[in-house]
């Protein structure tokens, strides 16, 4: 099986979160990876691994405006990676 890797230059991971039933906060993650392995003859052996770097969150808001909206999530690089590990699924 040859793995298929996501092209991060032509892909995005985006989200939208409702804030206080008044507005939506939109954002994305800048650092992520996806690997898919698939064999049409043996689909049961296929796998998908996705990794999102939580510290790479970007809402486009300034730190002061973003803190109350997203519970004080840090600007990229403001918190050691040990506090915001990669999330894999």
PAZAPA-4460 file (N, C-alpha, C; in steps of 0.05 Angstrom, whole numbers, plus 32768, in hexadecimal, padded with zeros to 4 digits):
% residues 89
    n_x    n_y    n_z   ca_x   ca_y   ca_z    c_x    c_y    c_z   seq   type   mol
   8011   7FE8   8000   8000   8000   8000   8012   8019   8000     1      X     A
   800C   802B   7FEE   8019   8044   7FEE   8008   8059   7FFC     2      X     A
   8013   8067   800F   8003   807B   801E   7FFD   8093   800C     3      X     A
   7FE6   809F   8010   7FDE   80B8   8003   7FE0   80CD   8019     4      X     A
   7FF0   80E2   8013   7FF4   80F8   8026   7FE5   8111   801D     5      X     A
   7FD7   811E   802F   7FC9   8136   8029   7FDC   814C   8021     6      X     A
   7FD5   815C   800E   7FE5   8173   8005   7FDD   818B   8016     7      X     A
   7FEC   8193   802A   7FE4   81A9   803C   7FE3   81C4   802E     8      X     A
   7FF0   81C7   8017   7FEF   81E1   8009   7FD4   81E4   7FFB     9      X     A
   7FC5   81CF   7FF7   7FAB   81D0   7FE9   7F95   81C5   7FFB    10      X     A
   7F98   81C6   8015   7F85   81BB   8027   7F82   81CD   8040    11      X     A
   7F6B   81CC   804D   7F67   81DB   8065   7F56   81CB   8079    12      X     A
   7F5A   81D1   8092   7F49   81C7   80A8   7F3D   81DF   80B4    13      X     A
   7F23   81E3   80B1   7F15   81FA   80BA   7EFF   81F3   80CE    14      X     A
   7EF7   8206   80DF   7EE2   8202   80F2   7ED2   821B   80F6    15      X     A
   7EBA   8218   8101   7EA9   822E   8108   7E9C   8227   8123    16      X     A
   7E9E   8239   8136   7E93   8234   8151   7E80   824B   8158    17      X     A
   7E68   8243   8161   7E54   8257   8169   7E5D   8264   8184    18      X     A
   7E5D   827E   8185   7E65   828D   819D   7E4E   829C   81A9    19      X     A
   7E45   8293   81C1   7E30   82A0   81D0   7E16   82A4   81C0    20      X     A
   7E11   8292   81AE   7DF9   8292   819E   7DF5   82AD   818E    21      X     A
   7E0B   82BB   818A   7E0A   82D5   817D   7E1A   82D5   8163    22      X     A
   7E31   82C9   8164   7E42   82C9   814C   7E51   82AF   8149    23      X     A
   7E5E   82AB   8133   7E6F   8294   812E   7E8C   829C   812D    24      X     A
   7E9D   828C   8139   7EBA   8290   8138   7EC4   827C   8124    25      X     A
   7ED1   8285   810F   7EDC   8273   80FB   7EFA   8273   80FD    26      X     A
   7F06   825C   80F6   7F22   825A   80F6   7F2C   8242   80E8    27      X     A
   7F46   823D   80EA   7F52   8226   80DD   7F6B   821E   80ED    28      X     A
   7F75   8207   80E5   7F8F   81FE   80F0   7FA3   81FF   80DA    29      X     A
   7FBB   820A   80DF   7FCF   820D   80CB   7FE1   81F5   80C7    30      X     A
   7FE3   81E4   80DC   7FF5   81CD   80DA   7FE6   81B3   80DE    31      X     A
   7FE6   81A3   80CA   7FD8   8189   80CB   7FE3   8176   80B6    32      X     A
   7FDC   815D   80B9   7FE5   8149   80A6   7FCF   8133   80A5    33      X     A
   7FCE   8126   808E   7FBB   8110   808A   7FC9   80FB   8078    34      X     A
   7FC7   80E2   8081   7FD3   80CC   8072   7FBD   80B7   806F    35      X     A
   7FB9   80AE   8056   7FA5   8099   8051   7FB3   8082   8043    36      X     A
   7FAF   806A   804D   7FB9   8052   8040   7FA0   8041   8038    37      X     A
   7FA0   803A   801E   7F88   802B   8014   7F91   8018   7FFE    38      X     A
   7F88   7FFF   8000   7F8C   7FEB   7FEC   7F70   7FE2   7FE3    39      X     A
   7F68   7FE7   7FCA   7F4D   7FDF   7FC1   7F48   7FC1   7FC4    40      X     A
   7F5D   7FB2   7FC2   7F5A   7F95   7FC4   7F57   7F8B   7FE1    41      X     A
   7F60   7F9C   7FF4   7F5D   7F95   8011   7F56   7FAF   8020    42      X     A
   7F3D   7FB9   801C   7F35   7FD2   8029   7F36   7FD0   8048    43      X     A
   7F33   7FB8   8053   7F33   7FB5   8070   7F4E   7FBB   807C    44      X     A
   7F63   7FBC   806C   7F7E   7FC3   8076   7F84   7FE1   8074    45      X     A
   7F71   7FF0   8069   7F76   800D   8066   7F77   801B   8081    46      X     A
   7F83   8033   8080   7F85   8043   8099   7F86   8061   8092    47      X     A
   7F7E   8071   80A5   7F80   808E   80A3   7F8C   8099   80BC    48      X     A
   7FA0   80AA   80B9   7FAB   80B7   80D1   7FAB   80D5   80CC    49      X     A
   7F9E   80E4   80DD   7F9C   8101   80DB   7FAA   810D   80F4    50      X     A
   7FB9   8122   80F0   7FC7   8130   8106   7FC2   814E   8103    51      X     A
   7FB9   815A   8119   7FB4   8177   811A   7FC4   8183   8130    52      X     A
   7FD5   8197   812A   7FE5   81A5   813E   7FD3   81BA   814B    53      X     A
   7FCA   81B4   8164   7FB7   81C6   8171   7FC2   81E3   8174    54      X     A
   7FDB   81E6   8178   7FE7   8200   817C   7FE7   8211   8162    55      X     A
   7FE0   8205   814B   7FE0   8214   8132   7FC5   8220   812C    56      X     A
   7FB3   8222   8140   7F98   822D   813C   7F9B   824A   8133    57      X     A
   7F89   8252   8121   7F89   826E   8117   7F6C   8277   8113    58      X     A
   7F64   828B   8122   7F49   8295   811F   7F49   82B0   8111    59      X     A
   7F61   82BB   810C   7F63   82D5   80FF   7F5E   82EC   8113    60      X     A
   7F58   82E6   812C   7F53   82FA   8140   7F6D   8300   814F    61      X     A
   7F6E   8318   815A   7F84   8320   816B   7F82   830F   8185    62      X     A
   7F98   830D   8194   7F98   82FE   81AC   7F84   8308   81C0    63      X     A
   7F81   8323   81C3   7F6E   832E   81D6   7F51   8328   81CE    64      X     A
   7F4B   8328   81B5   7F30   8323   81AC   7F2A   8305   81AC    65      X     A
   7F3E   82F4   81A6   7F3A   82D8   81A5   7F37   82CB   81C0    66      X     A
   7F45   82D5   81D4   7F45   82C8   81EF   7F29   82C3   81FA    67      X     A
   7F17   82D7   81FB   7EFC   82D1   8205   7EEB   82BF   81F3    68      X     A
   7EF1   82C0   81D9   7EE1   82B0   81C5   7EE8   8293   81C6    69      X     A
   7F01   828D   81C9   7F0A   8271   81C8   7F16   8267   81E2    70      X     A
   7F0E   8273   81F8   7F17   8269   8212   7F34   826D   8217    71      X     A
   7F40   8281   820C   7F5C   8287   8211   7F70   8276   8202    72      X     A
   7F68   826B   81EB   7F7B   825B   81DC   7F92   826E   81D4    73      X     A
   7FAA   8264   81D4   7FC2   8275   81CF   7FC6   827B   81B1    74      X     A
   7FD5   828F   81AC   7FDF   8295   8191   7FF3   827E   818A    75      X     A
   7FF6   827A   8171   8009   8265   8168   8024   8269   8174    76      X     A
   802F   8254   8180   804A   8255   818C   804B   8262   81A8    77      X     A
   8034   826B   81B3   8034   8278   81CD   8035   8264   81E4    78      X     A
   802D   824C   81DF   802D   8237   81F4   803E   8220   81EB    79      X     A
   804E   8215   81FD   805F   81FE   81F6   804E   81E8   81EB    80      X     A
   8058   81D9   81D7   8049   81C4   81CA   8041   81AE   81DE    81      X     A
   804E   81AC   81F4   8046   8198   8208   802A   819E   8213    82      X     A
   8022   81B7   8213   8008   81BF   821D   7FF2   81BC   8208    83      X     A
   7FF9   81BD   81EE   7FE7   81B9   81D8   7FF2   81A4   81C6    84      X     A
   7FEF   818B   81CD   7FFB   8176   81BC   7FED   8172   81A2    85      X     A
   7FF9   8163   8190   7FEC   815B   8178   7FD5   8149   817E    86      X     A
   7FBF   814C   816F   7FA9   813A   8172   7FA8   8128   815A    87      X     A
   7FA8   810E   815F   7FA8   80FB   8149   7F8F   80E9   814B    88      X     A
   7F86   80E2   8134   7F6F   80D0   8134   7F72   80BC   811E    89      X     A
***
